[in-house]
Amino acid sequence: MPRPTVRPCAQSRPLRRPLRRTLRAAAVAVLVASQVLVPLAAQAQLLPGLGDGGEMTAAAERRLGDQIARELYRDPDYIDDPVLVDYVQAIWQPLLAAARVRGELTPELDERFAWAVLLGRDRSINAFALPGGYLGVHLGLIAVTDSRDELATVLGHELSHVTQRHIARIMAKQSRDMPLMLAALVLGVIAASKSRNGDAGQAMIMGSQAMAMQNQLNFSRDMEREADRVGFGVMTQAGFAPQGAASMFEKLQYASRLNDNGSYPYLRSHPLNSERISDMQARFQFRGDGAAPEDASAGLGLAGAARPAGPRTAAAPALRMDHAIVAARARVLSRPGVDVLRLWIDAASGTEFARRSPAQQAGMLAAAALAANELRDGRAARALSDRLTPLAAADPASARLARLLSAELYLAAGAAPQAAALLDVRAGTRAEMLLAAQAAVAMRQAGPAAAPLRDWVATHPRDAGAWQMLASVYSAQNDTLRAVRAYAEANVAVLDYAAARDRFKAAQDLAARGTGGTVDHYEASIIDTRARAVEALLREQQAEPPLR
């Protein structure tokens, strides 16, 4: 009996190639959307909501920021240079105070967020805001600024990103847009399955992706404009010159030309720098001849690296000597390479040196001294520092920086007594206190350095560098118990709760055995209390989902 012929039904026929390609593209698009948007949406849904539930809470944003900052603290490029930290904090704290006065920084955010600035050795001209009140600043940004007003412009801008909750708003928008994007992709798949050639469905898929990307770009640009506006108000409220805003954006405009991909304005996530310059100039009435100021980086191997050619459109604040010294320090500590370091040393004795202004000469000498120290040429470094000292004597801020540099070079050369003679552990500034404590430890005379450091960490408990120096002071005094506790607090400051827990347990064991120096009930109770608190923090940290 012949077998019946079975004909495949329409549904069982192989798909046409154009349709298969369309469906494959749709599947890839859905996969990409799920990989990018679903984690953000899921994270937002797991977090308690504000108001209508559309944004992260301040506590959730702080936890996310802590996760990111914990990785940055471990990065080899993270740097805690006392001189640079002091200088940046002298700008950062007035900006925070101005944001409070203006109402931009609410009491809730002021209490919950970290408000910490982290410095990185990266030579690129960049700064960024992180969730939870953390800011990152590359040394390359400090190196190209001519004034604290320009640096305050960038810090005020990034501060405003945090106070305006831009990160939480971005995540909330992505969470809201995800269902619409996925729905459009599904409709595109359906249209492709019903179309003879799949073009209609493919157009719908690509159109939905393009619409989502354009909406995100528009949202980002609006946030950048808002940060420009709010940041300008904060930096001027804090007493910084408004001209610094326009001159800083001019630097960014010129620097961006080196890496510009030629995108049209409507494809950029940030507004064009020319737009931002015009906006900043419109916010203050400029008077002046528009002449270009002297180049602070000339002779340092960076002349013209971050400034436009031709006349400036706004009169930038004059170069101050103390800022020139700080910018030079940032250049050297960003590790530019041996060849560049040697060029900076040679520039301090070149024919162009005498033609520079005193502020520029101070910057060149500071860069040369630090460069020689990096190359382990202590004698040359000392000679260059000795030339800087009389040049900076007339300006108190610059004279202090020159004195700190001289003490730093003495410490590097193993001449702790000479360094100690230049420093005062009770001077009140973090940089001088840390350097003086380092000299005291080297001379085995650490006793007087303990009290100022204890007072400092009492008001700055998240200062890991100060805790580490205090631990060194206690170790030099053979007070092992307090040294271990100080090291544990340093771990807490950089969010390494696992290491802190282990050290607090070691301190508890020392206290129980009555070893490790003088043990009293007050110190033992502090250690027990901190150990329990850190154990709780570690459990919370371990329960957090890992960063993707």
Secondary structure, 3 states (H helix, E strand, C coil): CCCCCCCCCHHHCCCCHHHHHHHHHHHHHHHHHHHHHHHHHHHHHHCCECCCCCCECHHHHHHHHHHHHHHHHHCCCEECCHHHHHHHHHHHHHHHHHHHHHCCCCHHHHHHCCCEEEEECCCCCCEEEEHHHEEEEEHHHHHHCCCHHHHHHHHHHHHHHHHCCHHHHHHHHHHHHHHHHHHHHHHHHHHHHHCCCCHHHHHHHHHHHHHHHHHHHHHHHHHHHHHHHHHHHHHHHCCCCCHHHHHHHHHHHHHHHCCCCCCCHHHCCCCCHHHHHHHHHHCCCCCCCCCCCCCCCCCCCCCCCCCCCCCCCCCCCCCCHHHHHHHHHHHHHCCCCHHHHHHHHHHCCCCCHHHCCHHHHHHHHHHHHHHHHHCCCHHHHHHHHHHHHHHHCCCHHHHHHHHHHHHHHHHHCCCHHHHHHHCCCCCCCHHHHHHHHHHHHHCCCCHHHHHHHHHHHHHCCCCHHHHHHHHHHHHHCCCHHHHHHHHHHHHHHCCCHHHHHHHHHHHHHHHHHCCCCCCCHHHHHHHHHHHHHHHHHHHHHHHCCCCC
